[in-house]
Amino acid sequence: MLDLRRFDPATMGPARLDGAWEFYWNRLLTPQDFAEGTAPSPSGLLSLPGTWKGMRVNDAELGGTGQATLRLRLRLWPEARELTLRLFDIPMAYRLWANGQFVTGSGTVGTDADSETPLRSLVLASITPKGENLELVLQISNHHFRAGGVPEGLRLAPPGPLEAERDRTWTFSYFFAGCLLVTLLYHLFLFHLDRKQVSAGYFSGFCLCMLCYCMTSNTSFWAINRFLPALPPHWSEYVPLFFYLACAPMLFRFYDTLFPKVFHPAVRYLVDLRLAVFFLLLPTAPDHRVSQYIAFSIFVGLGYGVYYVLRLFACARRGMSGAGLLLLGSGVHLLACLNDGLSHAKLINTPYLIKFGMLFLVVTQSLALAKRFTHAFTSVERLSEELERKNQSLMAEMEERNRLEQEVINISEDERRRISHELHDGLCQKLTGARLRASILNKRLAGTDNATTMASLAALLDASTDDAYRTSRGLWPVEHDPATPGPSLDDLARRIAKDTGINVRLEMRRHCGQCTNPNMRTLYRIAQEALTNAAKHAQARTIRVQLFCPAQGGVTLTVRDDGIGRKASARQGARMGGLGLGIMAHRADVIHAKLTIEDAPRGGTVVTCAAPCDKHASPTSTRIIRPDASR
């Protein structure tokens, strides 16, 4: 008999129905059994919350499995009209009567493992007492867990306080789940962006396991069942346990990737082994053996927590980034786990704190990662600024080098032009005069003994004069296109055709009437080298030279021959890339042009050079020049 007549729920809160209950071992009794004149005798008294495991009945010690009936009579306070009875976290099957009326139940009560269906749940049962007396009869069967009984005490209160407590627990659970979800997605996205951030990936996995454990376990009053259908009874017991055990491998790998060579690999194997053994026991061992293993795993988890704290303390002493924050979070989480373990064993009477410990651990882990990322970002910014300064210095140096290279080319072109003019106006004129005099002397000495010698001298002077003029024009043609700032492609095509006998066709389409593009000199030299290579190595019959300069997009030079191509030429002994090609590439780089040399699909070689041009004048009609250079 529990006397609550002087109990005031308004000031004292819900009444705890803790203490001695009548205990009827191995009997599933109903209120009708107690209504008869010969009521059964109890096997003893069982103190709730508690278990009958180890209790002595008829000089025999009880095991953890079996079935029993518990009975308690109460005398209520005068204002007790409508009441709410809370039955929480009883993992076994039970049925409850109040004053002979069936009130609630969970699972299916049975006499063996096959007939019993356990179901862990939170039940708020409404009771309407008649008068001040209240009799509670509770049937319990346990054939799946290590210890039968009532691990959590029953609580009785008017409607309101117990429902409010349940809603507060759900609210905090949803808040905790939301924090975990945001943290999970954030670190998972970091890992997606940079797969080298393995610690972020493990941390997101740890958050996922904690999220699933929180929403499916008794710590949140099974909050997920408000939105999703409840899992089958067997699954509802082991799914949260799986996620609880899976947290440890994720947490160890998170620490190990943050602080390599600090955490021992043997501990990782033990952490993984604990989860693997759980998987092996599920299909092979009885449920009460699995329950015993879970209890053992919880205490092993406390050992892991102590190990993490010691290792993180060593990291903090070494000054490793984020170790202090992780040490603080792991310490608080360890204390919360220790509190829940002692509370579950009924050694202390405190509420469960695992969710608060987990939340604090997640916050400190997030702060530690944020600190490391901040240091990394700061280092990247510093290196980026230094790299930017070096890039600017390098760009200035490259611009100066390009300017000097362009200046060297301009000086070289000016020197070529000066030497060409000196040859043309000096040596060529003198050779021409000597050739005329030799021609006159040859006529005068006709029929004499010196006629043959004079004829040879006249022929030698003719050849020397042609070579001198050819050299002068090669350095810088005196006759040039007045529409271009450099030498004439027309004259170049005519000379190559005359000297080699190859049919050279020139086609030019220019947008501007008067071309002022300074790159034309360089393009002329590239065309000169391409034509010379085609004439020497390609065995070409026809060479097409095209110069296109549209309104926008720069100027494009193309030299195409119908010869044997570069690969065939290389097989015959010519080099694939000699000094001339290197000079062409260098000239193209100086004017920021794109040079490509490739074999044509139908044979031959195509040299293309696309140079920029920002010297567009007024447009003119397209001009196509096709000289008959082969004549």
Summary of the structure (lengths in Angstrom):
residues: 631
radius of gyration: 49.4
end to end distance: 132.1
largest distance: 172.2
contacts: 1921
relative contact order: 0.05
helix: 53%
strand: 18%
